[in-house]
């Protein structure tokens, strides 16, 4: 669901939370750097716009691939930085070349929300392609790490650091 009307901030969020409540109870919500951005922002918006779903969101299993890999030292990710936009291509992901970044999408939507009109109107299909691409890049990184974990398990090696324990467990848990 894409909601282009900034006066209707709950439409897409409610659709997601309705789906999560009905079909996603045993599925994790997976994000990249989610504990630092996505999860708190979603929680804030749930509290403000969809309080009927506070329990749905609170009870959802959340998995932050960046946190698991980098902060908990469970995987060494390739790329110039640990940003998803660098890691995914280093693992063979080919993006849809929208020319957008998460920061640009957020900034442009905020400008549109503050002053909707033809001069701030977003290229909705391009932004939709970027968002879908971002989700697919995350899935690609998750799958590649999962494949590595399976290979390491078959050879008797461990991919988890012995320095720290991850509260999130292994990828196999999700």
N, C-alpha and C positions, 0 to 999 in steps of 0.2 A: 504494500500500500504506500503510495506517495501522496502526501497531503501538501499541496502548494499554497494553501491559505494560512498565513501566519496567525490568523485569528482563531484557527482550529488546531492548537498544538497537541491535543490529545488523540486525534483520529488515528494516526499510524501507531502510536504507542498503545492505545487501547486494542487495536487489531492484533498487535504482537502479543500483548498480555492475555487476550482472550484465547489465542492459539496456544500460548504457553500453558495456561490453566487447563485447557482441554486435551492437548496432545503432547505437551512437552515436559510432563512431570518427571519422567525418567531420563530425560536428555539434558546434558549440560549446556549452558549458555557459554559459548567459547568466544573469547576476545583476545586481542593482542595488546598488552598494557592496559587491560581492563580494570585492574584494581586502582590504577592511577587516573583513569579517565572514564571509560564507558560505564562501569558499574555504579560509581557514585552519581554520575549525571543521570543515568536511568532512574536510580533510586530517588533523586531529587524531583525528577519529572513525575514519577509515579505518585509520590507524596502530594505534589501540587495539582496534578491533572487527573489522576486515576486512583484515588485513595481506596477505592473498592478492590484494587489489585495489590495493595500493600503486602498482604500475606503471600500472594502468588509470587511476587518478586523476592520477598524475604526467604521463601522456602526453595527457590530455584537453585539448582546446583550451578555454580559459576566456576569456570576454569579459565585462567589467564595463562596462555601459552608463553608469553614473554616472562612473566613472573616465574613460572615453572622452570623455564630454560635458563634464564639469565640470573635472576635474583636468587633462586634456589640452586643455581649451578648444576643443573641436570643435563645441560647440552651446550655445546659450543656451536654457535650459529655462524654460518659464513656470511660475508657481505662487508661492505665498507663500514657500516654501523650496525647496530642491532635493531634498526628500524625495519618494520615489515617491508617497506618499499625497497630496501637493500637486500634483506635476507631472502625474500621470495624469488627474485631473479637469480640470485646466486645458487638457488636450489632448483633452477630450471623453469621457473614460472615466466610465462610471457604475458605481459599485461596488455590491456586493450588500447593503450596509448591515448588516453583521453586528455593528457596534458594537465590533469588535476592532481592535487594532493589533498589529504584530509584537512590540512590547515586551510587551503584555498576554498574547499567546499564549505567548511564551517564559516569562514569569513564572508564568503559571498552570500550564504543563506542568511547570516545575521544582518548584512546590509539590506537584503531584500525584506527581511522581517521588520526591520526598523523603518523602511520607507518603500513599501511595495509600489511598483510601477514599472513601466516599460524600460526605464534606464537601469533598473536593478534586477529586472526579471532574469531568472536563471535559465540556462539551456537545460531544461529538465531531463531530456533523454541522455544528454552527455553526463549529467550528474548521476543519473540512475546507473549508467554504464560504469562510472567510477565506483559507486557503492557496491554494485554486484561484483566488480573486479576485485575490490578490496576483500570482500568475503571469500571469494574463490582463492585469492592469494593466501589468505589465512588457512583455508582448508588444505591447500597444497603444502604449506609448511608443516601443518599438523600431520598430514599423511606421510611426508618424507621423514619426519622425526619418528613417527610410529613405525615405519618400515625399518629404520635404523635400530630402534629398540627391539623389534622382533628378530632382526639379524643378530644383534648382540646377545639376546637371550639364547638363540640357537647355538652360538659359539661359546656360551658360558661366561661372557663378559658382561659387565654392568655399565649402564650409561648414567647411572646416578652417582653424583659425587658422594664421597664418604665424609666430606667436611660438614655438611648440613643435611638435615632431614627436611623434606618438602611436605607441608601440610596438605598439599594437593595430591600426593601420591604419584603414581606413574601414569603415563598416557593410557595404559591398558585399563586403568580404573574408569576411564571415560569412554 
